[in-house]
Amino acid sequence: MTQQTLVRDEPLSLAGQLMRRKPLGQMIQEAGTSTHGPSLRRSLGVWQLTMISVGATLGTGIFVILGSSVPLAGPAIWISFLVAGFAALLSAISYAEMAGAVPVSGSSYSYSYATMGEGIAWICGWCLVLEYAVSVAAVAVGSGEYVNETLAAFGLSLPDAVTAPPGTDGGMLNIPAIVIVLLAMVLLVRGAKESAWVNTVMVTVKVAVLLMFCIIAFTAFNGHHFDTLMPMGMAGMSAAASRLFFSYIGFDAASTAGEEAKNPQRDLPRAIIASMIIITAVYILVAVSAIGAREWSWFDGTEAALVQILQEITGNPWLALVFSIGAVLAIASIVLTVLYGQTRILMSMSRDGLVPKIFGRVSPKTGTPVAGTLIVGTAVAVTAGLVPLGALADATSIGTLFAFALVNLSVIYLRRRRPDLPRTFRVPLYPITPILGTVMCIYLMANLGSTTWWVFGVWMLVGVAAYFGYGRRNSRVAALSREDYRTLSDAEPDCPQT
């Protein structure tokens, strides 16, 4: 393959650049050799990839936002989890097909670039920046409550001023949130393999403590708590489902590991589907046991709800201590894996010239984008320390839903345009499944509040300014000569490199 030239024979029009797709041949080529130095190391198997997906997802809705969602849905909270999980599963199936066909870092950003062009890819990538960075901060914000629950077993506690952001319960700076993000940042700098090992340990612990909670909560189960299933009606259940979709966003973190997986075409689809089954089952089981143990109105304004249920049922502070430690580890594993995904998204965008090169520089010593990880980790730590949870969770959901809708559309587009492309996994019931996935994402977006839409609109305007200020002038795909672009577009990746 000829070396790509970065000199345009004729300047592309704005419309031409926005519509120009990144050739799959170029993506596969770049996955093997980094354009900014050393390439990422392929060290992750199907088990590690599944644990990355579970680690990035399992725990958010249970440990962090369950208390704020039950008052919306009432006892139907488990149905809200099911609806949100069904919407996520439809998109996860589409992710599985795209991950097997386009096994590179970048997740839905890369998939959109390959199918719908630079304009849509930039929008998707900008949404992913919102999704990953803000979701890390949102999850970390909830850590202060569980750190205090852990300390309570020893008669200690941190003052509100250092466990909550400004304007929340007398808070000034959420120190536990900042510490957790910075620790995750340091671990990611050391290497993907080391981070995956630590994540697997933390995932095992949090699954164990959640199952422990279910066993204990079922001893106090009262079926009458489900008599009025939807006290706020379908609207309340739907609103809770839209918020709880935030609980499922982590599964796409596995797809950002396309260039660090040993066999991405085989293992990525398996990891994504397996993790979604595990996560949905655990969420519903915990939700049913929690509502069975306490009436839905009890959750209103309750922080660290699951710990309080354990304390009230058993009267044993040590069980609450074990659970609180597990919750802190759960939050840490989410922060670790989602921050990992964020750095890989920015690395892919940097490789395409749409964000500064510093985010794409890979250290020859650790095989990780060290500079980008330090920049992202610092920015997220500051956000986690200063911004309340509610605003972060809803803003994350809308960006995620938009990105997921684009992945569903990418499956349809690529099936039509490249039906002969090798795929290790195919969406069942095509095209019904990706169409339903798109519709569900739009439905959940419509149920988010007007403030969330305003935030999303402002974020998109900032993204447009960033694209015209930097991305458009530095795009590597737009800079390809028509001859090189045609050569790469004609290259058939019959056997993608792994």
N, C-alpha and C positions, 0 to 999 in steps of 0.2 A: 504494500500500500504506500502510495506517495506521501511525502511529508506535507502536512497541512500548511498552506500559506495564510498569512494574516493580512494580506493586501487585497482589498476589494478591486475587482476590475471595473465595476460601476457601483456607486452608492445605492443601497437598497432604500426604497421608499419606506415610510413608517409602516404602512399597511403590509408591505412585503416582509419587513423584519418581524412584525408581530405574528405573522402567519407562518414564518419559516420554522419548520420542525427540525429538531436535532436528529440526525441520522442514527439509526440503531447501530450501524457499523461503527460510528464514532464512539458511541457509548461503550460498546463492548471493548473497543481498542483502549479507551481511557481506563476502563476497569482493570486492565492488565498492567498498564504502566502509567503512573501518575504524571500529569503535565507539569507539576510543580515540585518534582523531586521524587523521593522514595514513595513507593505505593504502600497501601494498607496491607496488613498481614492476614492471610487466611488461616484462622485458628479456631473458628466456631463451628461446632457440629449441631445436629438437630436438637439435642437436649439443651445446649446453651442458648440456642435461638429461641426455643420455647420458653425457657426461663427468663430471657430478656423481655419477651412479649408479656408473660405473666407478671414479671416484676414491675414492668412499666404500667400495668393496668390494675391488677388485683389490689384492692385496699382503698383506692381513692374514694369511691362512693360509700364504702362501709365505715372507714375510719374518719373521714374528713367531712363529707357533706350529707350524711344520712340524717343528722338532726335537723337540717334545714329543708330537707326534701319530704320527710314524713308528714309535716303539717300541711303540705300541699296535696298529697295523695291519700293520706289516711292509711287504713289497713291495706289499701290497694298498692302500697309501695312496691310490693313484690311484682305486681303487674307492670308498674312503671319500669322496674328493672328488666322485666321480660320484653317490653316494647323497645326500650333503648337497646337491649342486647340483640333483639331481632334486627333492628336497623343496623347495628354495628356488624352483625354477622353477615348480612347481605353485602355490606361494603368489604368485610374481611375476605369473603369468597372472591370478590373482584381483585382485591389486593393479592390473593394467593395466585391467581392466574397471571397478573402482571409481574409479580415477583419471580415466577418461574420463566416468563418469557423475556423479561428485561432485568437480569440479575445484577443490578448496580446499586450503589448508594444513591440516596436522594428521594426514595419513597415516591409519593404521588407527584412530587415536583418533576422528577425524571420521567415518570410515565406520561404526564401531561405534555412535557417538552417533546417527547417522541411522537405524540399523536395529534396534539392540537396547536402546537406552535409556541413561540417564545412569549407572546402576550399572555396567554392563559397560563403558561408555565410560571411566569413571574408572579401572577396573581396567586397561583397555588402555593408557590414557594413563600410568598409574603404571608399567606394565611398559616403556613406551617411554622414560620418564625413566631407568629402569634401563638399558635397552638402549643408548641413545645416549650418555648421560653416561659410563657405565662402559666402553663399548667405546672411546670416545675415549681414556680413561685407559689402558685395556689396550694399545691400539696404541702410544700414546706411550711406555709403559714399555719397549717393545722398541727404542726409538730409541738408547738408550745404547750397546748393543752395536755398532750400525752406525756411530755417531759415532766410537767407538774404532777400528773397522776402518778408517775413513777417515783418522784421525790416524796410524794405524800406518804408512801409506805414507811419512810424513815422520819416522818414528822417535819419534812422540809418543803419549801416551795419557793419558786421564783416570783418576784413582784410583777404585777400586771404591766408595769412600765417597760419590762424587757421581754415579755412573752406575747405582746400584741402590737400590731402596727398603730401609728398615730390615729387618734379619733375612735379607737375601739377599746372599750373597757379601761380607759385611762392609760392606754398603751402609748409608748414613745418609739420603740424599736423592737422588732421581733428577733431577739438574739438567737434562740434555738433554730429558727428558720435559716438565718444567715450561716450558722455553723454547719448545718446539715448540707447546704448547697456547696459550701467551700470544701468540705470533706469529700463530697462526691467529685468535685472538680479535680482535686489532688489525685484521687484514685484513677480517674479517667486519663489523666496525663501519663500515668505509669504504663498503661497498656490495656487493650481490649480484652485479652485473655485473662489477665488478673482481675479486671473489673467484672467479667462474666462469672468467674469463680466465686467472688465475694457476693455477687447478686444471687447466685444459685443457693448459697447458704441462707441468705436473708429471706428468699422466697419460701424455702422449706420451713423456716421458723414461722413466718406469718400465716401460712396455710395451716400449720399445726395449732396456732393460737386461735384462729378463727373456728376451726373444728372443735376446739376445747370450749369456746363460747357457745356454740350450737348445742353441744351435749348438755352443758349446764343450764342454758336458757330453756331447753325443752322440758326440764324437770319442773319448771314453773309455767308451763304452757296453759293458756286459757283460750279455748276456741271462741268464746263470746266476744273477744276483742276484734273478731272479724265480722260481727253481725252487720254493722253498717260499713259495707266495703268501700264505698266512695262518698264520704261525707261532703266533699267538695265537687262531686260530679266528675264527668269525663274531662272537663277542662282542667281540674286540679291534677288528675292522674297524668294528663298529657303534659302539663307544665312541669311536673316532677320528672317525667321521662326525658323531656328536653334538657333539664338540668343534669339528670343522671347520665346522660350520654357522655358527659365529661368523665364518667367512671370507666368508659370503655376505650378511650382514645389511645391508650398505650400500645395496643396490639400492632400498630403500624411501625413501632420502633424496631421490630424485627426486620421489616423490609428495608430499613436504612442500613442494615448490616450486609447488604448484598455483596460487597467487595471484601468482607471479612469472613464470610461463610466458606467452609471447605467445599461444599457442593450446593451452591445456592439454588440451582434449578430443582433439585430434589427436596432439599431440607426446608427452604423458606415456606413453600405452601403448607407442608406438614406442620411446621411450627405455628403458623398463623391460625390454622383451623383448630389444632389441638388446644392452643391457649384460649381461644374464644369459648370452647366447650367447657374447659375447666373454670374460667372466670365467671361465666353466666351461671353455672350450677352453684358455685360457692356464694355468689351474690344473693341469689334467690333463697338459698338455704338459710343464710344469716338473716335476711330480711324477714322471712316467715318466723323464725325462732325469736327474733327481737320483738316483733309485734305480738306474738303469742305470749311473751313474757310481760309486756307492758302495753297499756292502751296507747293509741296513736297520739292522743293529746298530751301525753306525758313527755313526748319528745320535743315539744315546742320550747325553744330557748335552751335546750339541754346541750351542753358541751361534753365531748368524750362519752357519748351515750352508752356505748357498749361496756365501758369500764364501770359506769354507775350501775348498770343492770347486774353485772357480776357481783358487785359489792352488796347490793340490796338482796340478792337471792342467797348468797352464801355467807355474807357477813365476814368473809375471810379477806383481809387486806393483801395477803400474799398472792392470792389468785389474781387480784386486780393488778398487783405489781408485775406478775408474769405477763399478763395481757398488755399492760402499758408498754413494757419493754418490747414486746412483739409488735405493737403498733408503731413505735418509734422506728424499729427496723423495717417495717413495712413501708413507712413513709420514706425512709432512707433509700430503699431499693427502687421506689418509684422515681425519686429525684435522680438517682444514679442512671437509670436506664433511659429516662426521658431526656435528661441532659445529654446523654450519649447520642440520642437521635438528633437533637438540635445541632450538635457540632457536625454531624455527618450531612445534614441538609445544607448547612452553610458551606461545607466543604465542596459539595456538588455544585452549588450556585457559584462559588468562587472559581471552580474549574471552568465554568462556562463564561466567566468574566462579568457576571451580573452583580457580584459583590466583591469587595477588595480581596486581593490575592492572599492577604495574611490569613484568611480563614481556610485556605486550601493547602497551606504549607504543612507537610508531613515530616515529623522528626525521624531521621534515620536511626536514632537510638531506640525510640519507643514504638515507632510505627503508628503514631497517633498525631492528629493535628493539634499540637501543643498550644501554639499561640492562640488559635481560634477557641480552644477549650478554656483558656485562661480569660479571654475577653468575655465570652458568653457566661462563664461561671460567675465572674465578678458582677456583670450586669444583672443576672438573675438573682444573685444574693442580695443586691441592693433593693430590687423590686420586692423580693420576699420579705424583707425587713420593714418595708414602708407601706405596702398596699394591702387593704383588707381582702379577705377570702372571697366574699360574694361577688364582687366586681370582677375578680380574676376568673372565677369558675365559669360565669356566663360568657365572658369574652372569649375564653378558650373554646367553649362549645360551638359558637357560631363559626369560628375559623376552621375548626375541625370538620364540621358538617359540610362546609363548602368544599374543602379539599376532598372529602370522601365522595361527594357527588361527582367531582371531576374524575376520580378513579373509575367509578362505575361507567361513566361516559367513555373513558379511555378504552375500556374493555370492548365496548360496542364498536368504537372507531377502528381499533386494531384488528378486530375480527373481520371487519369489512375490507380494510385496506391491505392487511397482511394475513390472509387466512392460512398461508403456508408456513408461517413463522413457527418454529418448534416451541411447543408448550408442554411443560411437565404436569400441569394441572389445568383443567378447563371448567369454567363456571357451569354448574348444572342448570338445566332448564333455561338455557340461553334463548332469546334475549330477555326473558321475563325477569330473571334474577337481577341483572344490573339495572333494569328499568325500575323495578321495585325498590332497589337500593337508593336510586336517585330520588324517587318520590318520597321515600321515608326521610331522607336527609332534608328535603325541602319542607316536609310537614313539621319536623322537629325545629327547624330554623324559624318557621312561622309562629311557633309557640313561645319563642323567646321575647323578652320585653323590649319596649321601644328604646330604652336607654342602651341596651346591648347593641341594637341596630345602629344607634348613633355612634357608639364607640367603634363598631365595625366599619362604618362609613368613614370616620376620621382616619382610622388605620389604613384603609384603602387609599385615601387621598395622600397620606404620607408615602405609601408605597408607590403611587404614580409619580410623585415628585422624586423619589429615590431612583426609580427606573430611568426617568428622563435626565436626571442629574448625573447618573453614573452608569447604570446598566446598559442603556442603549448605545452609549459611546464605546463601551468596552466589551460588548458581546463577542465571544469567539465564534459562535455559530454564524452570526451576521457577517463577520469578517472573512469567512471562507469565500474564496473565489467561486464563481458558478461552476467551474470545471471540477474543483475539489469537492464542492458540495454534491455535485452529480455523482462523482465517483463513490463518495461515502454512502450516498443514498442508494446507489445500485448494488452496494456490497451486501450480500445476503449472509446474515449470521446463522448459517445452518448448524454450526456447532459452537455455541458461545463458549468462550474460555472460562474455565473455573480455576 
